[in-house]
Amino acid sequence: MPYSLCVRRANAAIMAPTSVNGWQMVVMDNLGFGKVLLVEDDEKLSGLIAHFLSQHGFEVRQVYRGDLAFATFLEFKPKVVVLDLMLPGQSGLQVCREIRSVSDTPIVILTAKEDDLDHILGLESGADDYVIKPIKPPVLLARLRALQRRQAPDPAVCSALEFGQLSIDRSCREVRLAGEGIELTTMEFELLWLLASAAGKILSRDDILNRMRGIAFDGLNRSVDVYISKLRGKLKDNPREPVCIKTIWGKGYLFNPFAWEL
């Protein structure tokens, strides 16, 4: 079952800062994601992050309250959302759920908590990644660029995988099972693509996180397990005795290329 990987390149020219209707913005040509919605109640921190991202080709709109975020998302139509969890007016988790109910736009959550449960709650609410405060802007930038590479394949380089009744088309980010479309978030799609690209081989959590986020698995992070569980549910794999995406205890996960023939 042949497949090809996709890479998309983007180039842009930087323009001068501006302000529109009271929103602090820096206008860029389409480098990186282009438009970023930054929801962070610490105005000083938000300004620093926005300035840093603007220097690397992003158009940033800042919102300081959770209860203003969803309406701004609908109006601004960003390519990615950077979202603090602790917000006045409405929690970041609720904002994340609202956005995810209408869009698969990538969401990166910001959290001051190192508690693994807090990260899982964010992922369960639909986030694609998280960054722990105090934020290191280069780390956030690397995460956004990693999401960009996964979000925007080059349509000139078509890529597709087929396993019986399961088809995965990366050029249009479409997954179909027995002819039925399956809705996946950005990270769910990329995890499925990664597993399917290595069909029949075991991938450890360390392998998966290194290839999807560029950081080593710390032995405590359970985000991969969360995504695997979500994928199994959406792909109708038995959660108690999975046969499509198998757990190989002590080693990792294996995509079964033959399970989709039935």
ZAPABA-773641 format. One record per residue: x, y, z of N, C-alpha, C in turn. Coordinates in Angstrom, 2 decimals. Last residue first. Example, Ala and Ser with C-alpha at 12.3 -4.5 7.8 and 13.67 -1.06 7.14 Angstrom:
(r (12.85, -2.25, 7.08), (13.67, -1.06, 7.14), (12.90, 0.03, 7.87)),
(r (13.19, -5.69, 7.80), (12.30, -4.50, 7.80), (13.20, -3.30, 7.80)),
//
This chain:
(r (-12.21, -6.63, 7.33), (-13.51, -7.20, 7.64), (-14.65, -6.28, 7.21)),
(r (-9.87, -5.27, 6.98), (-10.38, -6.04, 5.83), (-11.80, -6.51, 6.05)),
(r (-8.61, -4.08, 9.03), (-9.62, -3.28, 8.35), (-10.23, -4.00, 7.16)),
(r (-6.54, -5.54, 10.02), (-7.77, -5.50, 10.81), (-8.91, -4.82, 10.09)),
(r (-4.14, -5.43, 8.74), (-5.09, -6.44, 8.26), (-6.44, -6.36, 8.97)),
(r (-2.41, -3.65, 9.94), (-2.87, -3.35, 8.58), (-3.96, -4.30, 8.06)),
(r (-2.49, -2.37, 13.06), (-2.68, -3.66, 12.40), (-3.22, -3.43, 10.98)),
(r (-0.15, -0.50, 14.66), (-1.27, -0.38, 13.73), (-1.35, -1.68, 12.94)),
(r (0.83, -0.67, 17.98), (1.02, -1.24, 16.65), (-0.27, -1.08, 15.85)),
(r (2.66, 0.85, 20.69), (1.43, 0.62, 19.93), (1.76, 0.12, 18.52)),
(r (4.76, -0.42, 23.27), (4.11, 0.70, 22.61), (2.85, 0.28, 21.88)),
(r (6.03, -2.01, 25.33), (6.74, -1.60, 24.12), (6.09, -0.41, 23.43)),
(r (4.50, -2.82, 27.44), (5.92, -2.59, 27.71), (6.69, -2.09, 26.51)),
(r (2.20, -4.39, 25.34), (2.57, -4.01, 26.69), (4.08, -3.93, 26.87)),
(r (0.96, -3.04, 22.72), (1.98, -4.06, 22.95), (2.62, -3.71, 24.29)),
(r (-2.23, -2.45, 21.70), (-1.26, -2.10, 22.73), (-0.31, -3.28, 22.92)),
(r (-3.25, -1.90, 18.32), (-2.97, -2.78, 19.43), (-2.00, -2.15, 20.43)),
(r (-5.72, -0.94, 16.52), (-4.54, -0.28, 17.08), (-4.22, -1.01, 18.38)),
(r (-7.37, -3.21, 16.04), (-6.94, -2.32, 14.96), (-5.69, -1.54, 15.35)),
(r (-8.10, -4.50, 18.29), (-7.42, -5.30, 17.27), (-6.88, -4.43, 16.14)),
(r (-8.66, -4.22, 21.79), (-8.43, -3.58, 20.49), (-7.68, -4.50, 19.54)),
(r (-10.55, -4.91, 24.00), (-9.70, -5.84, 23.28), (-9.43, -5.29, 21.88)),
(r (-11.68, -2.55, 24.92), (-11.22, -3.55, 25.88), (-10.28, -4.57, 25.25)),
(r (-12.39, -1.04, 22.68), (-11.47, -0.45, 23.66), (-10.92, -1.47, 24.66)),
(r (-12.46, -2.04, 19.39), (-12.91, -2.47, 20.71), (-11.95, -1.94, 21.77)),
(r (-12.83, 0.63, 17.12), (-11.99, -0.44, 17.62), (-12.46, -0.78, 19.04)),
(r (-13.99, 2.74, 15.77), (-14.81, 1.59, 16.14), (-13.97, 0.37, 16.51)),
(r (-12.69, 5.05, 15.40), (-12.49, 4.04, 14.37), (-13.17, 2.72, 14.70)),
(r (-13.29, 6.45, 17.69), (-13.79, 6.98, 16.42), (-13.67, 5.96, 15.29)),
(r (-11.99, 4.86, 19.65), (-13.42, 5.10, 19.70), (-13.99, 5.54, 18.37)),
(r (-9.33, 5.00, 18.83), (-10.02, 3.71, 18.87), (-11.53, 3.90, 18.87)),
(r (-8.83, 7.73, 19.18), (-8.79, 7.14, 17.85), (-9.55, 5.82, 17.81)),
(r (-9.00, 7.94, 21.97), (-9.95, 8.67, 21.13), (-10.00, 8.07, 19.73)),
(r (-6.82, 6.34, 22.73), (-8.17, 5.99, 23.18), (-9.21, 6.67, 22.30)),
(r (-4.73, 7.81, 21.60), (-4.98, 6.44, 21.15), (-6.40, 6.02, 21.51)),
(r (-4.90, 10.15, 23.13), (-5.18, 10.19, 21.70), (-5.47, 8.80, 21.14)),
(r (-4.20, 9.12, 25.67), (-5.47, 9.82, 25.47), (-5.85, 9.81, 24.00)),
(r (-1.64, 8.13, 25.24), (-2.70, 7.20, 25.60), (-4.08, 7.82, 25.36)),
(r (-0.29, 10.53, 24.79), (-0.39, 9.56, 23.70), (-1.52, 8.58, 23.98)),
(r (-0.40, 11.75, 27.33), (-1.16, 12.32, 26.23), (-1.31, 11.34, 25.06)),
(r (0.86, 11.18, 29.67), (-0.09, 10.18, 29.17), (-0.88, 10.68, 27.96)),
(r (4.06, 11.51, 30.98), (3.07, 12.10, 30.09), (2.17, 11.02, 29.50)),
(r (6.01, 10.15, 32.27), (4.80, 10.46, 33.03), (3.68, 10.96, 32.12)),
(r (8.14, 9.82, 30.59), (7.78, 8.69, 31.43), (6.51, 8.91, 32.22)),
(r (8.66, 11.80, 28.79), (9.25, 11.94, 30.12), (8.88, 10.81, 31.07)),
(r (9.73, 11.64, 25.47), (8.72, 11.21, 26.43), (9.34, 11.19, 27.82)),
(r (11.27, 14.50, 23.99), (11.33, 13.13, 24.47), (10.21, 12.86, 25.47)),
(r (9.86, 16.36, 21.26), (10.42, 16.28, 22.59), (10.37, 14.84, 23.08)),
(r (8.50, 16.61, 18.87), (9.91, 16.95, 18.89), (10.53, 16.96, 20.27)),
(r (5.96, 15.83, 18.41), (6.15, 17.07, 19.15), (7.60, 17.48, 19.24)),
(r (6.02, 13.57, 16.80), (4.87, 14.46, 16.72), (5.09, 15.79, 17.40)),
(r (8.38, 12.22, 17.30), (8.05, 12.50, 15.91), (6.88, 13.48, 15.77)),
(r (8.39, 12.01, 20.08), (9.53, 12.62, 19.39), (9.17, 13.04, 17.98)),
(r (5.99, 10.65, 20.53), (6.13, 12.05, 20.97), (7.31, 12.74, 20.29)),
(r (6.61, 8.14, 19.32), (5.47, 8.95, 18.88), (5.64, 10.40, 19.27)),
(r (8.85, 7.19, 20.72), (8.90, 7.38, 19.27), (7.82, 8.36, 18.82)),
(r (7.69, 7.06, 23.30), (8.84, 7.93, 23.05), (8.97, 8.22, 21.56)),
(r (5.80, 5.11, 22.96), (5.36, 6.48, 23.26), (6.48, 7.47, 22.97)),
(r (6.89, 3.10, 20.12), (6.80, 3.40, 21.55), (6.22, 4.80, 21.75)),
(r (5.50, 1.19, 17.62), (6.00, 2.53, 17.94), (5.82, 2.76, 19.43)),
(r (5.97, -1.70, 15.74), (5.65, -1.16, 17.06), (6.29, 0.22, 17.21)),
(r (4.52, -2.25, 12.50), (5.68, -2.00, 13.36), (5.24, -1.40, 14.69)),
(r (2.25, -2.37, 11.00), (2.93, -3.63, 11.29), (4.16, -3.48, 12.16)),
(r (2.70, 0.83, 9.58), (1.82, -0.33, 9.78), (2.63, -1.61, 9.97)),
(r (3.59, 3.42, 9.62), (4.49, 2.38, 10.16), (3.70, 1.09, 10.42)),
(r (1.46, 4.83, 8.74), (2.67, 4.88, 7.92), (3.68, 3.82, 8.35)),
(r (-0.26, 4.51, 10.89), (-0.56, 3.81, 9.64), (0.65, 3.78, 8.71)),
(r (0.95, 6.20, 12.79), (0.80, 4.77, 13.06), (0.61, 3.99, 11.77)),
(r (0.77, 8.68, 11.41), (2.05, 8.16, 11.88), (1.99, 6.66, 12.10)),
(r (-2.01, 8.94, 11.05), (-1.11, 8.88, 9.90), (0.23, 8.28, 10.28)),
(r (-2.84, 9.04, 13.73), (-3.29, 7.95, 12.87), (-2.36, 7.81, 11.66)),
(r (-1.58, 11.43, 14.45), (-1.23, 10.19, 15.14), (-1.64, 8.99, 14.30)),
(r (-2.88, 13.21, 12.75), (-1.45, 13.00, 12.61), (-0.98, 11.74, 13.32)),
(r (-5.53, 13.04, 13.69), (-5.21, 12.67, 12.31), (-3.72, 12.35, 12.18)),
(r (-5.17, 13.97, 16.30), (-5.70, 12.62, 16.08), (-5.34, 12.14, 14.67)),
(r (-4.32, 16.57, 15.80), (-3.40, 15.64, 16.42), (-3.87, 14.20, 16.27)),
(r (-6.66, 17.66, 14.52), (-5.35, 17.69, 13.88), (-4.41, 16.63, 14.47)),
(r (-9.48, 15.41, 14.98), (-8.74, 16.65, 15.23), (-7.38, 16.55, 14.54)),
(r (-11.70, 13.84, 12.65), (-10.57, 13.78, 13.57), (-10.00, 15.17, 13.78)),
(r (-14.51, 12.19, 11.52), (-13.99, 13.50, 11.91), (-12.90, 13.34, 12.95)),
(r (-14.85, 10.06, 8.85), (-14.52, 10.08, 10.27), (-13.90, 11.44, 10.60)),
(r (-17.29, 9.02, 6.48), (-16.29, 9.98, 6.90), (-16.11, 9.99, 8.41)),
(r (-17.72, 5.73, 5.28), (-18.22, 6.78, 6.18), (-17.08, 7.70, 6.60)),
(r (-16.61, 3.64, 3.88), (-17.30, 4.68, 3.13), (-17.82, 5.84, 3.97)),
(r (-15.27, 2.24, 5.85), (-16.42, 1.61, 5.19), (-17.28, 2.66, 4.49)),
(r (-14.04, 5.23, 6.80), (-14.11, 3.84, 7.24), (-15.40, 3.25, 6.70)),
(r (-11.85, 7.83, 5.94), (-13.13, 7.15, 5.70), (-13.01, 5.70, 6.13)),
(r (-10.46, 11.00, 6.34), (-10.42, 9.60, 6.77), (-11.81, 9.00, 6.57)),
(r (-8.61, 13.63, 4.93), (-9.88, 12.92, 4.99), (-9.64, 11.47, 5.40)),
(r (-6.85, 15.67, 4.07), (-7.04, 15.36, 5.49), (-8.40, 14.66, 5.70)),
(r (-6.10, 15.94, 1.53), (-7.33, 16.66, 1.90), (-7.72, 16.35, 3.34)),
(r (-3.69, 14.60, 1.68), (-3.77, 15.82, 0.87), (-5.01, 16.63, 1.19)),
(r (-4.07, 12.29, 3.10), (-3.45, 13.41, 3.79), (-3.55, 14.71, 2.99)),
(r (-6.45, 10.02, 3.52), (-5.95, 10.90, 2.48), (-5.38, 12.15, 3.13)),
(r (-7.04, 6.79, 4.25), (-6.52, 8.01, 4.87), (-5.89, 8.84, 3.76)),
(r (-9.47, 4.27, 4.63), (-8.65, 5.09, 3.73), (-8.28, 6.38, 4.44)),
(r (-10.51, 1.02, 5.37), (-10.01, 2.28, 5.92), (-9.15, 2.99, 4.89)),
(r (-11.12, -1.42, 4.35), (-12.20, -0.44, 4.39), (-11.76, 0.92, 4.94)),
(r (-7.89, -2.03, 3.40), (-9.23, -2.58, 3.36), (-10.27, -1.47, 3.31)),
(r (-6.20, 0.64, 3.72), (-6.14, -0.66, 4.38), (-7.56, -1.22, 4.40)),
(r (-4.35, 3.16, 2.18), (-5.58, 2.38, 2.19), (-5.31, 1.02, 2.81)),
(r (-3.21, 6.51, 2.09), (-3.02, 5.14, 2.56), (-4.35, 4.43, 2.54)),
(r (-1.74, 9.17, 0.22), (-2.90, 8.43, 0.70), (-2.49, 7.04, 1.12)),
(r (-0.82, 12.25, -1.10), (-0.45, 11.15, -0.22), (-1.71, 10.49, 0.30)),
(r (0.55, 14.41, -3.54), (-0.59, 13.67, -3.04), (-0.13, 12.50, -2.19)),
(r (1.86, 17.23, -3.76), (2.43, 15.94, -3.40), (1.33, 15.13, -2.74)),
(r (0.36, 19.44, -4.13), (1.06, 18.94, -5.30), (1.70, 17.58, -5.04)),
(r (-0.58, 20.16, -1.65), (-1.51, 19.46, -2.53), (-0.84, 18.91, -3.77)),
(r (1.31, 19.68, 1.18), (1.38, 20.25, -0.16), (0.44, 19.49, -1.08)),
(r (-0.42, 19.96, 4.34), (0.34, 19.22, 3.33), (0.29, 19.90, 1.97)),
(r (-0.73, 21.40, 7.12), (-0.85, 21.90, 5.76), (0.01, 21.13, 4.77)),
(r (-0.37, 20.34, 9.67), (-1.68, 20.84, 9.28), (-1.81, 21.10, 7.80)),
(r (2.25, 19.67, 10.12), (1.28, 18.58, 10.09), (-0.07, 19.03, 9.53)),
(r (3.48, 22.12, 10.06), (3.95, 21.09, 9.13), (2.93, 19.97, 9.01)),
(r (2.10, 23.37, 12.16), (1.97, 23.87, 10.79), (2.37, 22.79, 9.80)),
(r (3.02, 22.01, 14.37), (1.61, 21.89, 14.00), (1.39, 22.33, 12.56)),
(r (5.64, 22.97, 14.29), (5.39, 21.54, 14.15), (3.94, 21.28, 13.75)),
(r (5.19, 25.66, 14.74), (5.73, 25.26, 13.45), (5.53, 23.76, 13.21)),
(r (4.26, 25.52, 17.36), (3.39, 26.05, 16.31), (3.88, 25.62, 14.93)),
(r (6.55, 24.51, 18.65), (5.30, 23.74, 18.67), (4.36, 24.20, 17.55)),
(r (8.34, 26.60, 18.22), (8.64, 25.28, 17.66), (7.38, 24.41, 17.61)),
(r (7.08, 28.61, 19.71), (7.24, 28.77, 18.26), (7.49, 27.42, 17.60)),
(r (7.39, 27.56, 22.28), (6.05, 27.76, 21.73), (6.12, 27.87, 20.21)),
(r (10.19, 27.71, 22.41), (9.53, 26.41, 22.52), (8.12, 26.49, 21.94)),
(r (10.69, 30.46, 22.24), (11.17, 29.57, 21.17), (10.53, 28.19, 21.21)),
(r (9.34, 31.37, 24.70), (8.80, 31.65, 23.36), (9.37, 30.76, 22.26)),
(r (8.64, 29.57, 27.39), (9.82, 29.92, 26.61), (9.36, 30.13, 25.16)),
(r (6.60, 30.31, 30.12), (6.68, 29.99, 28.70), (8.01, 30.45, 28.12)),
(r (6.62, 28.73, 33.27), (6.88, 29.94, 32.48), (7.21, 29.58, 31.02)),
(r (3.90, 26.91, 31.63), (4.50, 28.16, 32.07), (5.58, 27.87, 33.13)),
(r (3.92, 24.45, 29.10), (3.87, 24.75, 30.53), (4.55, 26.09, 30.80)),
(r (1.80, 23.83, 26.41), (3.09, 24.39, 26.82), (2.95, 24.82, 28.28)),
(r (0.22, 21.30, 24.37), (0.26, 22.21, 25.51), (1.68, 22.66, 25.78)),
(r (-2.05, 20.37, 21.69), (-0.75, 20.36, 22.35), (-0.82, 21.29, 23.55)),
(r (-4.68, 20.32, 20.94), (-3.74, 19.53, 20.16), (-2.38, 19.42, 20.82)),
(r (-7.77, 20.04, 22.80), (-6.51, 20.70, 22.49), (-5.59, 19.75, 21.73)),
(r (-10.13, 18.80, 23.62), (-9.93, 19.02, 22.20), (-8.64, 19.72, 21.82)),
(r (-10.45, 17.96, 26.14), (-11.35, 19.03, 25.71), (-11.14, 19.40, 24.25)),
(r (-8.37, 16.23, 26.45), (-9.72, 15.66, 26.36), (-10.73, 16.69, 25.88)),
(r (-6.33, 18.08, 26.74), (-6.37, 17.24, 25.54), (-7.75, 16.63, 25.35)),
(r (-7.03, 19.12, 29.26), (-6.95, 19.99, 28.10), (-7.04, 19.20, 26.81)),
(r (-6.84, 16.84, 30.83), (-8.13, 17.52, 30.72), (-8.14, 18.44, 29.50)),
(r (-4.11, 16.34, 30.57), (-5.05, 15.38, 30.00), (-6.42, 16.03, 29.83)),
(r (-3.06, 18.46, 32.03), (-2.77, 18.36, 30.60), (-3.77, 17.43, 29.92)),
(r (-3.99, 17.83, 34.56), (-4.39, 19.09, 33.95), (-4.17, 19.06, 32.44)),
(r (-2.64, 15.46, 35.07), (-4.09, 15.44, 34.93), (-4.58, 16.70, 34.23)),
(r (0.01, 16.22, 35.48), (-0.32, 15.52, 34.25), (-1.83, 15.50, 34.00)),
(r (0.89, 19.35, 36.69), (0.12, 18.15, 36.96), (-0.32, 17.50, 35.65)),
(r (2.00, 21.72, 36.37), (2.76, 20.61, 35.82), (2.07, 19.28, 36.08)),
(r (0.29, 24.68, 35.48), (0.34, 23.47, 36.29), (1.15, 22.39, 35.59)),
(r (-0.07, 26.73, 33.83), (0.94, 26.94, 34.87), (1.13, 25.70, 35.71)),
(r (-0.51, 26.33, 30.32), (-0.88, 25.97, 31.68), (0.27, 26.20, 32.64)),
(r (-1.96, 26.82, 27.24), (-0.91, 27.29, 28.14), (-1.35, 26.96, 29.56)),
(r (-2.69, 24.80, 24.37), (-3.06, 25.36, 25.67), (-1.81, 25.75, 26.46)),
(r (-3.33, 25.16, 21.05), (-2.23, 24.92, 21.99), (-2.61, 25.57, 23.31)),
(r (-5.26, 23.88, 18.50), (-5.29, 24.62, 19.75), (-4.12, 24.19, 20.61)),
(r (-6.14, 23.96, 15.03), (-5.23, 23.54, 16.09), (-5.28, 24.47, 17.30)),
(r (-9.53, 23.66, 14.05), (-8.37, 24.53, 14.12), (-7.45, 24.09, 15.27)),
(r (-11.84, 22.32, 13.63), (-10.68, 21.50, 13.99), (-9.40, 22.32, 13.96)),
(r (-14.95, 23.65, 14.94), (-13.76, 23.74, 14.10), (-12.68, 22.76, 14.58)),
(r (-17.04, 23.50, 16.71), (-17.33, 24.05, 15.38), (-16.14, 24.01, 14.44)),
(r (-16.14, 22.41, 19.03), (-17.47, 22.01, 18.59), (-17.80, 22.49, 17.18)),
(r (-13.76, 23.68, 19.58), (-13.69, 22.35, 18.98), (-15.05, 21.87, 18.48)),
(r (-14.71, 26.00, 20.80), (-14.02, 26.08, 19.50), (-14.04, 24.72, 18.81)),
(r (-15.79, 24.88, 23.14), (-16.62, 25.66, 22.22), (-15.99, 25.72, 20.84)),
(r (-13.56, 23.69, 24.35), (-14.69, 22.86, 23.92), (-15.57, 23.59, 22.91)),
(r (-12.01, 25.99, 24.87), (-11.49, 24.93, 24.00), (-12.62, 24.06, 23.46)),
(r (-13.63, 27.28, 26.71), (-13.36, 27.92, 25.42), (-12.89, 26.87, 24.42)),
(r (-13.43, 25.44, 28.79), (-14.73, 25.67, 28.16), (-14.56, 26.33, 26.79)),
(r (-10.70, 25.68, 29.37), (-11.24, 24.38, 28.97), (-12.58, 24.54, 28.26)),
(r (-10.46, 28.32, 30.21), (-9.88, 27.92, 28.94), (-10.40, 26.59, 28.45)),
(r (-13.50, 29.66, 31.63), (-12.27, 28.87, 31.70), (-11.77, 28.53, 30.29)),
(r (-14.50, 33.04, 31.72), (-14.79, 31.67, 31.26), (-13.47, 30.90, 31.23)),
(r (-13.87, 35.29, 33.37), (-15.06, 35.25, 32.52), (-15.47, 33.86, 32.10)),
(r (-10.29, 34.88, 33.22), (-11.50, 35.48, 33.79), (-12.66, 35.36, 32.81)),
(r (-8.56, 31.71, 33.01), (-8.99, 32.96, 32.41), (-10.17, 33.54, 33.17)),
(r (-6.38, 29.28, 32.67), (-6.93, 30.08, 33.77), (-7.26, 31.48, 33.26)),
(r (-5.37, 28.36, 30.22), (-6.45, 27.63, 30.88), (-7.14, 28.45, 31.95)),
(r (-4.74, 30.13, 27.16), (-4.46, 29.92, 28.58), (-5.63, 29.18, 29.21)),
(r (-4.07, 29.21, 23.89), (-5.14, 29.42, 24.87), (-4.68, 29.11, 26.29)),
(r (-3.79, 29.88, 20.62), (-2.94, 29.69, 21.79), (-3.77, 30.13, 22.98)),
(r (-4.94, 28.56, 17.61), (-5.32, 29.25, 18.85), (-4.32, 28.88, 19.93)),
(r (-4.56, 29.10, 14.07), (-4.21, 28.37, 15.29), (-4.62, 29.23, 16.49)),
(r (-5.70, 30.62, 12.16), (-5.20, 29.32, 11.74), (-4.77, 28.46, 12.93)),
(r (-8.76, 32.45, 12.94), (-7.32, 32.18, 13.01), (-6.97, 30.80, 12.46)),
(r (-11.15, 34.18, 12.56), (-10.83, 32.97, 11.77), (-9.34, 32.68, 11.77)),
(r (-12.38, 36.39, 13.70), (-10.99, 36.51, 13.25), (-10.57, 35.37, 12.33)),
(r (-14.99, 35.55, 14.43), (-14.80, 36.75, 13.60), (-13.41, 36.79, 12.95)),
(r (-14.62, 33.27, 15.96), (-15.52, 33.22, 14.81), (-15.29, 34.39, 13.86)),
(r (-12.86, 34.28, 17.93), (-12.46, 33.17, 17.06), (-13.31, 33.14, 15.80)),
(r (-14.49, 36.11, 19.20), (-13.33, 36.60, 18.45), (-12.83, 35.53, 17.49)),
(r (-16.28, 34.36, 20.40), (-16.78, 35.33, 19.42), (-15.63, 35.87, 18.57)),
(r (-14.47, 33.04, 22.13), (-15.18, 32.31, 21.08), (-15.69, 33.24, 20.00)),
(r (-13.42, 35.04, 23.91), (-12.57, 34.29, 23.01), (-13.33, 33.66, 21.84)),
(r (-14.73, 36.31, 25.88), (-14.63, 37.03, 24.61), (-13.96, 36.19, 23.53)),
(r (-14.52, 34.78, 28.12), (-15.86, 34.96, 27.58), (-15.88, 35.79, 26.29)),
(r (-11.79, 34.94, 28.80), (-12.32, 33.73, 28.21), (-13.67, 33.92, 27.54)),
(r (-9.83, 37.81, 27.98), (-10.90, 37.19, 28.77), (-11.45, 35.96, 28.03)),
(r (-8.04, 38.96, 26.28), (-7.63, 38.82, 27.67), (-8.68, 38.15, 28.56)),
(r (-6.61, 38.43, 23.12), (-7.84, 38.52, 23.90), (-7.47, 38.19, 25.33)),
(r (-4.84, 39.51, 20.24), (-4.84, 39.19, 21.66), (-6.22, 39.38, 22.28)),
(r (-3.72, 38.27, 17.20), (-4.76, 39.04, 17.87), (-4.83, 38.55, 19.31)),
(r (-1.01, 38.34, 14.95), (-1.50, 37.94, 16.27), (-2.62, 38.87, 16.74)),
(r (0.49, 36.87, 12.32), (-0.44, 37.96, 12.63), (-1.17, 37.56, 13.90)),
(r (3.91, 35.88, 12.16), (2.51, 35.61, 12.50), (1.74, 36.91, 12.68)),
(r (6.73, 35.97, 11.77), (5.82, 35.88, 10.64), (4.38, 35.59, 10.94)),
(r (8.35, 36.42, 13.90), (8.56, 35.19, 13.14), (7.43, 34.92, 12.16)),
(r (7.51, 38.61, 15.19), (8.84, 38.69, 14.59), (9.15, 37.47, 13.73)),
(r (5.17, 37.69, 16.25), (5.09, 38.61, 15.11), (6.44, 38.73, 14.41)),
(r (6.08, 36.21, 18.40), (5.49, 35.51, 17.25), (5.43, 36.40, 16.02)),
(r (6.98, 38.35, 20.03), (7.91, 37.31, 19.57), (7.36, 36.59, 18.34)),
(r (4.60, 39.75, 20.48), (5.74, 40.41, 19.83), (6.70, 39.38, 19.26)),
(r (3.06, 37.83, 21.81), (2.61, 38.36, 20.53), (3.76, 39.01, 19.76)),
(r (4.59, 37.49, 24.14), (4.39, 36.36, 23.23), (4.00, 36.87, 21.85)),
(r (4.37, 40.07, 25.23), (5.69, 39.51, 24.92), (5.57, 38.36, 23.92)),
(r (1.60, 40.31, 25.58), (2.31, 41.22, 24.70), (3.67, 40.69, 24.28)),
(r (1.15, 38.30, 27.46), (0.52, 38.22, 26.15), (1.24, 39.10, 25.14)),
(r (2.54, 39.35, 29.64), (2.99, 38.10, 29.03), (2.42, 37.96, 27.62)),
(r (0.91, 41.61, 30.06), (2.34, 41.76, 29.81), (2.89, 40.52, 29.11)),
(r (-1.62, 40.52, 30.53), (-1.41, 41.37, 29.37), (0.06, 41.56, 29.04)),
(r (-2.85, 37.61, 31.27), (-1.69, 38.39, 31.69), (-1.26, 39.25, 30.49)),
(r (-4.76, 36.16, 29.90), (-5.20, 37.29, 30.70), (-4.06, 38.13, 31.24)),
(r (-4.90, 35.10, 26.59), (-4.06, 35.10, 27.79), (-4.40, 36.34, 28.61)),
(r (-5.12, 33.89, 23.57), (-6.05, 34.16, 24.68), (-5.28, 33.99, 25.98)),
(r (-4.44, 34.63, 20.35), (-3.76, 34.43, 21.62), (-4.70, 34.85, 22.74)),
(r (-4.75, 33.42, 17.19), (-5.54, 34.00, 18.27), (-4.88, 33.62, 19.59)),
(r (-2.94, 34.06, 14.29), (-2.94, 33.38, 15.58), (-3.83, 34.14, 16.56)),
(r (-2.47, 33.67, 10.85), (-3.27, 34.31, 11.90), (-3.32, 33.44, 13.17)),
(r (0.17, 32.23, 9.79), (-0.54, 33.43, 9.40), (-1.21, 34.04, 10.61)),
(r (1.69, 30.03, 10.37), (0.25, 29.84, 10.36), (-0.47, 31.04, 9.79)),
(r (4.34, 30.99, 8.23), (3.86, 30.18, 9.34), (2.37, 29.98, 9.24)),
(r (3.36, 33.89, 6.45), (4.43, 33.02, 6.91), (3.89, 32.23, 8.09)),
(r (1.73, 35.83, 4.71), (1.40, 34.49, 5.17), (2.61, 33.61, 5.42)),
(r (2.61, 38.98, 6.20), (2.20, 38.19, 5.06), (2.16, 36.74, 5.53)),
(r (1.27, 40.39, 9.19), (2.32, 39.72, 8.46), (1.75, 39.16, 7.17)),
(r (0.66, 42.78, 11.66), (0.23, 42.21, 10.39), (1.43, 41.63, 9.65)),
(r (-0.14, 42.59, 14.90), (1.03, 42.78, 14.05), (0.72, 42.05, 12.76)),
(r (-2.33, 44.23, 17.20), (-2.08, 43.30, 16.11), (-0.73, 43.61, 15.48)),
(r (-4.55, 44.78, 19.72), (-3.13, 44.86, 19.41), (-2.84, 43.80, 18.35)),
(r (-7.62, 46.35, 19.17), (-6.91, 45.07, 19.26), (-5.45, 45.31, 18.91)),
(r (-8.80, 48.80, 18.63), (-8.36, 48.55, 19.99), (-7.63, 47.23, 20.18)),
(r (-9.22, 48.77, 15.85), (-10.36, 48.69, 16.78), (-9.94, 48.31, 18.20)),
(r (-5.95, 47.84, 15.26), (-7.27, 47.96, 14.66), (-8.34, 47.79, 15.72)),
(r (-2.61, 48.69, 14.68), (-3.64, 48.48, 15.68), (-4.99, 48.74, 15.04)),
(r (0.61, 47.32, 13.62), (-0.54, 48.21, 13.48), (-1.53, 47.91, 14.60)),
(r (4.05, 46.89, 12.53), (2.94, 46.70, 13.47), (1.82, 47.71, 13.23)),
(r (5.00, 46.21, 9.04), (5.07, 46.98, 10.28), (3.88, 46.72, 11.19)),
(r (5.82, 42.94, 7.74), (5.31, 44.30, 7.63), (5.30, 44.96, 9.00)),
(r (7.82, 40.51, 6.15), (7.34, 41.10, 7.40), (6.95, 42.55, 7.17)),
(r (6.90, 38.12, 3.73), (7.61, 39.35, 4.02), (6.99, 39.98, 5.24)),
(r (7.33, 34.51, 3.31), (6.57, 35.73, 3.56), (7.50, 36.91, 3.77)),
(r (6.59, 31.10, 2.46), (7.51, 32.24, 2.51), (6.70, 33.51, 2.71)),
(r (6.40, 27.63, 3.16), (5.74, 28.93, 3.08), (6.78, 30.02, 3.19)),
(r (5.98, 24.25, 2.16), (6.87, 25.38, 2.44), (6.08, 26.69, 2.30)),
(r (5.10, 21.06, 3.33), (4.65, 22.33, 2.75), (5.61, 23.43, 3.15)),
(r (5.23, 17.69, 2.55), (5.89, 18.82, 3.20), (5.41, 20.09, 2.53)),
(r (4.17, 14.35, 2.98), (3.92, 15.70, 2.45), (4.69, 16.72, 3.24)),
(r (5.00, 11.06, 1.82), (4.91, 12.08, 2.87), (4.79, 13.45, 2.24)),
(r (3.08, 8.46, 0.36), (4.15, 9.45, 0.29), (3.92, 10.49, 1.35)),
(r (2.48, 4.95, -0.13), (2.14, 6.25, 0.43), (3.33, 7.18, 0.25)),
(r (1.11, 1.80, -1.15), (2.07, 2.90, -1.24), (1.57, 4.17, -0.58)),
(r (0.84, -1.19, 0.00), (0.00, 0.00, 0.00), (0.88, 1.24, 0.00)),
//
